Amino acid sequence: CYIGQETVARLDALGHVNKLLQGLRAPVGTLRSGQEVRVGDKVIGTVSSAVDSPRFGSSLGLAILRVQGGSPG
């Protein structure tokens, strides 16, 4: 047995994942931790962490998104 064995076995049996960790970039001050990510009226995930970046002049964040709902852009 090893750490993560159950997760790996589940992925092998199902053949896919349901959620992905996705990077986000938005105008300064628009992202915050715990915020819902929406496509139209449908909630597809949650921002897990966010920061305003002076270097990039925008908010950068990470979100956990359902595979069916999210696409780049």
C-alpha positions as CSV (number, residue, x, y, z in Angstrom):
1,C,0.0,0.0,0.0
2,Y,1.1,3.6,-0.7
3,I,-0.3,7.1,-0.2
4,G,-2.7,7.8,-2.9
5,Q,-3.2,4.2,-3.9
6,E,-7.0,4.4,-3.5
7,T,-7.2,7.5,-5.7
8,V,-5.1,6.0,-8.4
9,A,-7.1,2.8,-8.4
10,R,-10.3,4.8,-8.7
11,L,-9.0,6.8,-11.7
12,D,-7.9,3.5,-13.3
13,A,-11.3,2.0,-12.8
14,L,-13.3,5.1,-14.0
15,G,-10.9,6.2,-16.7
16,H,-11.3,9.9,-16.1
17,V,-11.3,12.6,-13.4
18,N,-14.3,14.8,-12.5
19,K,-12.4,18.0,-11.4
20,L,-9.3,19.8,-12.5
21,L,-7.1,22.4,-10.9
22,Q,-7.1,25.4,-13.3
23,G,-5.1,28.7,-13.3
24,L,-7.2,31.9,-13.5
25,R,-6.3,35.4,-14.6
26,A,-8.7,38.3,-14.1
27,P,-8.7,42.1,-13.6
28,V,-7.1,43.3,-10.3
29,G,-9.4,42.8,-7.3
30,T,-11.9,40.5,-9.0
31,L,-10.7,37.1,-7.6
32,R,-10.9,36.0,-4.0
33,S,-10.7,32.6,-2.2
34,G,-14.0,30.8,-1.9
35,Q,-15.6,32.7,-4.8
36,E,-17.8,30.7,-7.1
37,V,-16.7,30.3,-10.8
38,R,-19.6,30.4,-13.2
39,V,-20.3,29.9,-16.9
40,G,-23.5,31.7,-17.5
41,D,-25.8,30.8,-14.7
42,K,-24.1,27.5,-14.0
43,V,-21.6,27.1,-11.1
44,I,-18.7,25.0,-12.3
45,G,-16.2,25.4,-9.4
46,T,-14.6,27.4,-6.6
47,V,-11.6,29.7,-6.4
48,S,-9.2,28.0,-3.9
49,S,-6.6,30.7,-3.8
50,A,-6.1,34.2,-5.3
51,V,-3.7,37.1,-5.2
52,D,-3.3,40.5,-6.9
53,S,-0.1,40.5,-8.9
54,P,1.6,43.9,-9.5
55,R,4.0,42.2,-11.9
56,F,1.2,41.0,-14.2
57,G,-1.2,43.8,-13.4
58,S,-4.0,41.4,-12.7
59,S,-5.5,38.9,-10.2
60,L,-4.1,35.4,-10.4
61,G,-5.8,32.4,-8.8
62,L,-6.3,28.7,-8.7
63,A,-9.7,27.1,-9.0
64,I,-11.1,23.6,-8.8
65,L,-13.4,23.2,-11.8
66,R,-15.7,20.4,-13.0
67,V,-14.4,18.9,-16.2
68,Q,-17.7,19.2,-18.0
69,G,-18.1,22.9,-17.3
70,G,-14.7,24.5,-17.8
71,S,-12.6,25.3,-20.9
72,P,-9.7,27.6,-21.4
73,G,-10.7,31.3,-21.8
